[in-house]
Amino acid sequence: MVTVNGRFPGPRIVAREGDRVVVKVVSHVPNNISIHWHGIRQLQSGWADGPSYITQCPIQTNQTYVYNFTITGQRGTLFWHAHISWLRASVYGSLIVFPKHNVSYPFAKPHKEVTIMLGEWFNADSEAVIRQALQTGGGPNVSDAYTFNGFPGPLYNCSANNTYKLKVMPGKTYLLRLINAALNDELFFSIANHTFTVVEVDATYVKPFETSLLVITPGQTTNILLKTKPIAPNASFYMLARPYFTGQGTFDNTTGAGILEYETSSNSTTFTPTLPPINATNVVANFTRKLRSLASSQFPVNVPQTADKKFFFTVGLGNSPCPKNQTCQGPNGTKFSASVNNISMALPSSALLQSYFFKKSNGVYTSDFPSSPLHPFNYTGTPPNNTLVVNGTKLVVLPFNASVEVVMQGTSILGAESHPLHVHGFNFYVVGEGFGNFDPNNDPKNFNLVDPVERNTVGVPSGGWVAIRFYADNPGVWFMHCHFDVHLSWGLRMAWIVLDGTLPSQKLPPPPSDLPKC
C-alpha cells in the first residue's frame, strides 16, 4: 500500500496559527500523487492546495514538490490527504493547528489532548478497486473494515490484538480530536456510558453542547471534551464507529471499535454503546441543527447578510451510456455517474490553475457552468425518465470578494443519499437546511444569519437541501466536490475561479518554480 514515511495513518503535522508550513513531498511510488491540506484556506497560496489537475499536475515517480503555505486566522483540527484517485485510503494524517502563543481555548484547558482518526481499510488495493469500477461502470467493491488510528479493533474476526486503546485517568477532562478520513462513509460515533461536549467542528469553535452521539462525514473534524468518571469503574468501554447510509448501493456494514480504559481499573466487563439505525436520517438532522458558531467578540461570525451571486446546484447520481462492444454493470446496463447540475466534471489533462493563470484556457475549460439546473424537475420526487449526465469541464467565475450563496439540492435519482460537499480555499457558513425541494420564496426567510456554523465540509441531507454563504476573498481556482471518493470519481465535482482583487494582497502570485508538470 502507498504510505507516507512507512506509516498508516501518516505522520502528524503540528503548527500554530500564523506559522508557515513547508512540506517536501518526494514520490517513491509508481503512482501519480498530490497532497491536499484539507481545510487550510491557502490565502494567496493556491499553488499549494493539492488537488491533482485542479491546482497542480500530480507529482510523478521520483519527482519532488515543496508545499509552502501560511496558516492565517485558523486554529483547530484539520488533516492532510492524497488528492488523486483513491490514494487517500492510506495516504492521510492529522494537521493540528494550535492557537497563537498566550491565546487560550474558549473552554477550560483539558488534562490531555488525543487525536482519533477514523479511516477505512481495504484488503484489496484501493486503486484496483476504483479502476475496475470505472471500467465496468458498476458500484465499486466496499472496504473491509473501519479503523481507529489505523486499527480495526476487536469486532472483526482477525484483529482483536490490533485495537486502539485510549487510557484515561478518572475525574479528568480530555480533548478528543476526531477526524473522519474514511473514503466513502459517513459515521456515527459513540462511547459507551459516557457523554461528551462538542466544542469545535472543521477547525471553528461552536457553542458547546452535550451529546452521546456524533455524526461525522468524510472530510469533517469534530473536537469533543470528554469528562471521565470521578471514580474509575471496574469496566472498559467500547468507542464505536459505524456508517450512516441511505443509498441504494452496497456499503461496508461493519463496526470499527476502540476501547476506553481507566488506568486503575480491572476492566472485568466491556460496555457497548447503542448506535442509531444505519439509515437514521432524522438523528443526523437533529445533530447538525445543534451546531452553531460561537459568535463571541473574540470569535465573531462574518456571514454575508445578502448575496451578490446566488447559485442553485443539484447534487446526485446519474448514469452515462455504455461504450459500444462493452457490457456495463451500472443501472440497466449503463455506467454509474454523478454530477452537479447534471454536469459530470471531466478532469483535464493539465492543471486548471495554470491554464487560468497563464490565460491558456482554450481546449482546457470553459467558464459557462450553469448557475441553476438547465432542466428543472421534482428533485426529491419521482426521478425523470432521462437520467443521463453531460460530461464537461465548466467553471464558475466569481469577482473578488463577491458574497456568494449556494443552495445544494439532493436528488432522488438512483436513490436519495447524503453528500458531504467540500469547498477548497474557503470556509462557509451553513445558513439553512431542510428536507424535500428547496423553496426559494419561503426557505430563505428561515436562514440563520446570526450564528450559523462555519465549516469546510457539509452533508447535503438525504432527500433534502443545504444552503451555504461565503465571501469569495481568495483568488485562484478552487475545487468543490463530494467527499465520498466514489462520487468524486464518478464526476460529482466542479470548480470556481475567483478573480484577483485590486490590491497586491488580493492577487494570486505566480507559481513556484518546482510546480509539477503534466
C-alpha positions in Angstrom: 0.0 0.0 0.0 1.1 3.6 -0.6 2.0 5.3 2.7 3.9 8.4 3.9 7.2 7.6 5.7 6.0 4.0 6.1 3.2 4.9 8.5 -0.5 4.4 8.4 -2.0 6.8 9.2 0.8 9.1 8.1 2.8 11.5 10.4 1.1 14.2 12.4 1.8 17.8 11.4 1.6 20.3 14.3 1.7 24.0 13.8 0.4 27.3 15.3 -1.9 29.9 13.9 0.3 32.2 11.8 3.0 29.6 11.2 4.5 29.0 7.7 4.4 25.3 6.9 6.9 23.8 4.4 6.5 20.2 3.4 8.7 18.5 0.9 7.0 15.6 -0.8 9.1 13.1 -2.7 7.5 10.3 -4.6 9.0 6.8 -4.5 5.9 5.1 -5.8 4.8 4.2 -9.4 1.5 6.2 -8.8 1.0 9.9 -9.6 0.4 11.7 -6.2 -0.5 15.0 -4.8 -1.3 16.1 -1.2 -4.2 18.3 -0.1 -4.1 20.3 3.2 -7.8 19.8 4.0 -9.4 22.9 5.4 -6.4 25.2 5.1 -7.6 28.4 3.5 -4.4 28.8 1.3 -4.8 32.6 1.1 -2.7 33.6 -1.9 -1.1 30.2 -1.9 -3.5 28.3 -4.2 -0.5 26.5 -5.8 -0.1 24.5 -2.6 -3.8 23.4 -2.3 -3.0 20.0 -3.8 -5.9 18.5 -5.8 -4.5 16.9 -9.0 -5.4 18.6 -12.3 -7.1 21.4 -10.4 -4.3 23.4 -8.8 -1.3 21.3 -9.9 -0.2 18.4 -12.1 0.5 15.4 -9.9 3.9 14.6 -8.6 5.3 11.8 -10.7 7.6 8.9 -9.7 11.0 10.2 -8.4 9.8 13.8 -8.5 9.6 16.3 -5.7 7.3 19.2 -4.9 7.5 21.5 -1.9 4.2 22.6 -0.4 4.7 26.1 1.2 1.8 27.9 2.9 1.0 30.1 5.8 -1.9 29.3 8.2 -3.7 32.6 8.6 -6.6 33.1 11.0 -7.2 29.4 11.6 -6.7 27.1 14.6 -8.1 23.6 15.4 -8.2 20.1 14.0 -7.6 19.6 10.3 -5.9 16.8 8.2 -4.0 16.2 5.1 -4.6 13.5 2.5 -3.7 12.4 -1.1 -5.9 14.1 -3.7 -5.8 11.9 -6.7 -7.9 8.8 -7.5 -8.4 6.7 -4.3 -4.9 7.0 -2.8 -6.2 8.8 0.3 -7.4 5.4 1.5 -4.0 5.0 3.0 -2.3 8.4 2.5 -3.6 10.7 5.2 -2.6 12.2 8.6 -3.6 14.8 11.1 -2.8 18.5 10.8 -3.2 20.1 14.3 -3.1 23.9 14.5 -2.7 25.3 18.0 -3.8 28.8 18.8 -1.1 31.6 18.8 1.1 31.7 21.9 -0.7 33.0 25.0 -4.1 32.6 23.3 -6.3 30.1 25.2 -9.1 27.9 24.1 -12.6 29.3 24.7 -13.0 26.4 27.3 -11.0 25.2 30.2 -7.6 23.7 29.3 -8.0 19.9 29.1 -5.9 17.5 31.0 -4.7 15.9 27.8 -5.4 16.1 24.0 -5.8 13.0 21.9 -6.3 12.7 18.1 -8.5 9.9 16.8 -8.5 9.4 13.0 -11.4 7.3 11.7 -10.4 5.5 8.5 -11.4 2.8 6.1 -9.4 -0.4 5.5 -9.3 -2.3 2.2 -7.8 -5.8 2.0 -7.5 -5.2 -1.8 -5.5 -2.4 -3.5 -7.9 0.5 -3.4 -6.6 1.7 -6.8 -7.5 -1.6 -8.4 -11.0 -1.3 -6.8 -11.8 2.0 -8.4 -10.1 1.1 -11.7 -12.3 -1.9 -12.0 -15.4 0.1 -11.1 -14.8 2.8 -13.6 -14.1 0.2 -16.3 -17.3 -1.9 -15.7 -19.5 1.1 -14.7 -20.8 -0.7 -11.6 -20.5 0.2 -8.0 -17.0 -0.4 -6.5 -16.2 -3.1 -4.0 -16.6 -1.8 -0.5 -14.0 -1.6 2.3 -13.4 -4.5 4.7 -13.1 -2.6 8.0 -13.3 0.8 9.7 -10.2 1.8 11.7 -9.3 3.9 14.8 -5.9 5.4 14.2 -5.2 2.6 11.7 -6.5 -0.3 14.0 -9.7 -2.1 13.0 -10.4 -3.3 16.6 -11.9 -6.4 18.2 -15.2 -6.6 16.4 -13.5 -8.1 13.3 -12.6 -11.8 13.3 -8.8 -11.3 12.9 -7.8 -8.1 14.6 -8.5 -8.3 18.3 -4.9 -7.7 19.0 -5.0 -4.7 16.6 -7.1 -2.5 18.8 -6.7 1.2 19.6 -6.9 1.8 23.4 -7.4 5.2 25.0 -6.2 5.0 28.6 -7.7 7.7 30.8 -7.5 8.8 34.5 -10.7 9.3 36.5 -12.0 12.8 37.1 -10.1 14.5 34.2 -11.2 16.3 31.0 -9.8 15.1 27.7 -9.9 16.9 24.4 -10.6 14.3 21.7 -9.8 15.5 18.1 -11.9 13.3 15.8 -11.2 13.2 12.1 -13.2 11.2 9.5 -10.7 10.2 6.9 -12.8 7.3 5.6 -13.1 7.1 1.8 -16.9 6.7 1.3 -18.8 6.6 4.6 -20.4 9.0 7.0 -20.0 7.6 10.5 -21.9 7.6 13.8 -19.5 7.7 16.8 -20.3 7.0 20.4 -18.6 5.9 23.7 -20.4 3.5 25.9 -21.8 5.1 29.2 -20.2 8.4 28.5 -21.4 11.8 27.2 -19.2 14.5 25.8 -19.3 18.1 24.8 -18.9 19.3 21.2 -16.7 22.4 21.1 -15.3 22.6 17.6 -16.0 21.4 14.0 -13.8 21.8 11.0 -11.4 24.0 13.0 -14.0 26.5 14.0 -15.4 26.9 17.5 -19.0 26.2 18.2 -21.4 26.9 21.1 -20.7 23.9 23.3 -23.5 21.2 23.6 -23.6 17.9 25.3 -24.3 14.7 23.4 -23.6 10.9 23.5 -23.5 10.7 19.7 -21.5 12.3 16.9 -22.3 12.3 13.2 -19.1 13.0 11.1 -18.8 12.8 7.3 -15.6 12.2 5.4 -13.7 15.4 5.4 -15.1 16.7 8.6 -13.4 17.0 12.0 -15.0 17.4 15.5 -13.4 18.3 18.8 -15.1 17.0 21.9 -14.4 17.4 25.6 -14.7 14.0 27.5 -15.0 14.3 31.2 -14.1 10.9 32.7 -16.0 9.4 35.7 -14.9 10.6 39.1 -14.1 7.1 40.3 -12.6 4.5 38.0 -15.3 1.9 37.2 -14.3 -1.8 37.0 -15.1 -1.9 33.4 -13.9 -0.7 30.0 -16.0 1.0 27.3 -16.2 0.5 23.6 -15.8 3.5 21.3 -17.7 2.6 18.1 -17.8 4.0 14.6 -20.5 2.7 12.2 -21.9 4.0 8.9 -24.9 6.2 8.3 -26.2 5.3 4.8 -29.5 5.7 2.9 -28.5 5.0 -0.7 -29.4 2.0 -2.8 -25.9 0.5 -3.4 -23.8 -1.7 -1.2 -21.7 -0.3 1.7 -19.3 -1.6 4.4 -21.9 -2.5 7.0 -19.3 -3.3 9.8 -18.3 -1.5 13.0 -14.9 -0.2 13.9 -14.1 -0.1 17.6 -11.6 1.3 20.0 -11.6 0.8 23.8 -11.7 3.4 26.5 -9.9 2.1 29.6 -9.4 3.6 33.0 -5.8 3.3 34.2 -6.6 2.0 37.7 -9.4 -0.4 37.0 -9.5 -4.1 36.4 -11.7 -4.0 33.3 -13.8 -7.1 34.1 -16.5 -6.2 31.6 -16.7 -4.1 28.4 -19.8 -2.0 27.8 -21.1 -1.3 24.3 -22.9 1.9 23.2 -26.2 1.8 21.3 -25.9 3.4 17.9 -28.9 4.6 15.8 -30.1 2.6 12.8 -27.9 2.7 9.7 -30.4 5.0 7.9 -31.4 7.3 10.8 -31.7 10.5 8.7 -33.7 12.2 11.5 -30.9 11.6 14.0 -28.4 13.1 11.6 -30.6 16.2 11.1 -31.2 16.6 14.9 -27.4 16.6 15.4 -26.5 19.0 12.6 -29.1 21.5 13.7 -27.4 21.8 17.2 -24.3 23.2 15.6 -24.0 27.0 16.0 -21.0 29.3 15.7 -19.5 30.6 19.0 -20.2 34.1 17.6 -18.3 35.8 20.5 -16.4 39.1 20.5 -13.2 37.1 20.2 -14.5 34.7 17.5 -17.2 36.7 15.6 -19.1 35.5 12.6 -18.8 37.2 9.3 -21.7 35.7 7.4 -22.9 37.6 4.3 -26.3 39.2 5.1 -27.1 39.4 1.4 -25.7 37.6 -1.6 -24.3 39.2 -4.8 -24.2 35.8 -6.5 -26.8 33.1 -6.0 -26.4 29.5 -7.2 -28.8 26.6 -7.1 -27.0 23.3 -7.6 -28.5 19.8 -7.8 -26.1 17.1 -6.5 -26.6 13.5 -7.0 -26.2 10.4 -9.1 -26.9 9.7 -12.7 -25.7 7.5 -15.5 -23.8 7.5 -18.8 -24.2 5.3 -21.8 -22.2 2.1 -22.0 -19.4 2.2 -24.7 -20.0 0.1 -27.8 -18.9 -3.5 -27.7 -18.8 -3.5 -23.9 -21.3 -4.7 -21.2 -21.7 -2.4 -18.3 -22.7 -3.2 -14.7 -24.4 0.1 -13.8 -28.1 0.8 -13.8 -29.9 -1.0 -16.7 -26.6 -1.8 -18.4 -25.3 1.8 -18.3 -22.4 3.2 -16.2 -22.8 4.9 -12.9 -22.1 8.6 -12.9 -22.6 11.6 -10.6 -23.0 15.3 -11.3 -23.6 18.9 -10.2 -26.4 20.5 -12.2 -26.3 17.3 -14.3 -22.7 18.1 -15.4 -20.3 15.3 -14.6 -16.9 17.0 -14.5 -14.2 15.6 -16.7 -10.7 16.3 -15.3 -8.4 18.0 -17.8 -5.0 16.6 -18.7 -3.3 19.7 -17.5 -4.0 21.8 -14.3 -6.8 24.3 -14.3 -5.0 26.9 -12.1 -2.0 27.0 -14.5 -4.4 27.3 -17.5 -6.2 30.1 -15.9 -3.1 32.0 -14.5 -1.3 31.9 -17.9 -4.5 32.6 -19.8 -4.4 29.3 -21.8 -7.9 28.1 -21.1 -8.6 27.1 -24.8 -9.4 23.4 -25.0 -8.9 23.0 -21.2 -12.1 24.5 -19.7 -15.0 26.9 -20.4 -16.5 29.4 -18.0 -20.2 28.7 -18.5 -21.1 26.4 -15.6 -24.9 26.8 -15.2 -26.0 28.7 -12.1 -29.1 26.5 -11.8 -30.3 23.3 -13.4 -31.0 23.6 -17.2 -33.9 21.1 -16.9 -35.7 21.6 -13.6 -37.6 18.6 -12.2 -39.1 17.3 -9.0 -35.7 16.8 -7.4 -36.7 14.7 -4.4 -39.8 13.1 -6.0 -40.1 10.6 -8.9 -36.9 10.9 -11.0 -37.2 11.9 -14.7 -37.1 9.3 -17.4 -33.8 10.6 -18.7 -31.1 10.5 -16.0 -28.1 10.6 -18.4 -25.4 13.2 -17.3 -23.5 15.6 -19.5 -19.7 15.4 -19.4 -17.7 18.6 -19.4 -15.1 20.9 -17.8 -17.1 24.0 -17.0 -16.2 26.5 -14.3 -17.9 29.4 -12.5 -16.1 32.8 -12.4 -16.6 34.9 -9.3 -15.5 38.5 -8.9 -13.1 39.1 -6.0 -14.9 39.4 -2.6 -18.3 38.7 -4.0 -20.8 37.4 -1.4 -21.9 34.0 -2.6 -24.9 31.8 -1.7 -25.0 28.2 -2.9 -28.1 26.1 -2.3 -27.2 22.4 -2.8 -30.2 20.3 -3.6 -30.0 16.5 -3.2 -31.8 14.4 -5.8 -33.6 11.0 -5.7 -32.0 9.8 -8.9 -30.8 6.3 -8.3 -31.6 6.7 -4.6 -31.6 9.6 -2.2 -28.5 9.8 -0.1 -26.4 12.3 1.8 -23.5 14.0 0.0 -20.7 15.6 2.1 -19.7 18.6 -0.1 -16.2 20.1 0.5 -15.2 23.5 -0.7 -11.5 24.2 -1.2 -10.0 27.6 -0.4 -12.9 28.8 1.8 -14.8 28.2 5.0 -18.5 28.8 4.5 -21.5 29.4 6.8 -24.3 26.8 6.8 -27.3 29.2 6.8 -30.1 26.7 6.3 -31.1 23.1 5.6 -34.2 21.2 5.1 -35.9 18.2 3.5 -37.7 17.9 0.2 -37.3 20.6 -2.5 -35.8 24.0 -1.6 -38.5 26.7 -1.7 -36.8 29.9 -2.9 -39.7 32.0 -1.7 -40.1 30.8 1.8 -37.0 28.9 2.9 -34.6 31.9 2.9 -36.9 33.6 5.5 -35.7 31.0 8.0 -32.0 31.3 7.2 -29.8 31.7 10.3 -27.7 34.8 9.6 -26.8 35.3 13.3 -24.7 32.4 14.5 -24.6 29.8 11.6 -21.9 27.1 11.9 -18.8 27.7 9.9 -17.2 24.7 8.2 -15.4 23.4 5.1 -17.4 20.2 4.5 -21.2 19.9 4.9 -23.6 17.0 4.4 -26.3 17.7 1.9 -29.2 15.9 3.7 -30.6 12.8 2.1 -33.7 13.9 0.2 -33.1 17.5 1.1 -31.0 20.6 0.6 -28.5 22.8 2.4 -27.7 26.5 1.9 -24.2 28.0 2.4 -22.8 31.5 2.2 -19.2 32.8 1.9 -17.1 35.7 0.6 -15.0 35.0 -2.5 -12.0 36.6 -0.9 -9.3 34.2 -2.1 -8.1 34.5 -5.7 -7.4 31.2 -7.6 -9.1 28.1 -8.8 -10.9 26.2 -6.1 -12.4 22.7 -6.3 -15.8 21.8 -4.8 -16.8 18.2 -4.7 -18.4 15.3 -2.9 -16.0 13.9 -0.3 -17.2 10.3 -1.0 -14.4 9.3 -3.3 -16.7 7.0 -5.3 -18.9 10.0 -6.2 -15.8 12.2 -6.8 -14.6 9.6 -9.2 -18.0 9.5 -11.0 -17.8 13.3 -11.5 -19.6 14.9 -8.6 -17.2 17.9 -8.7 -16.9 21.4 -10.0 -14.6 24.4 -9.7 -14.7 28.1 -9.0 -12.4 30.7 -10.5 -12.1 33.7 -8.1 -10.6 36.7 -9.9 -7.8 38.9 -8.5 -8.7 42.0 -6.5 -7.1 45.4 -7.0 -4.6 45.3 -4.1 -1.3 43.3 -4.2 -2.6 41.3 -1.2 -5.7 40.3 -3.3 -3.8 38.8 -6.2 -2.5 35.3 -6.7 1.3 35.3 -7.1 3.0 33.3 -9.8 3.6 29.5 -9.3 6.7 28.2 -7.5 9.5 27.0 -9.9 9.2 23.4 -8.8 5.4 23.1 -9.6 5.0 19.6 -11.2 4.4 19.4 -15.0 1.8 17.1 -16.6 
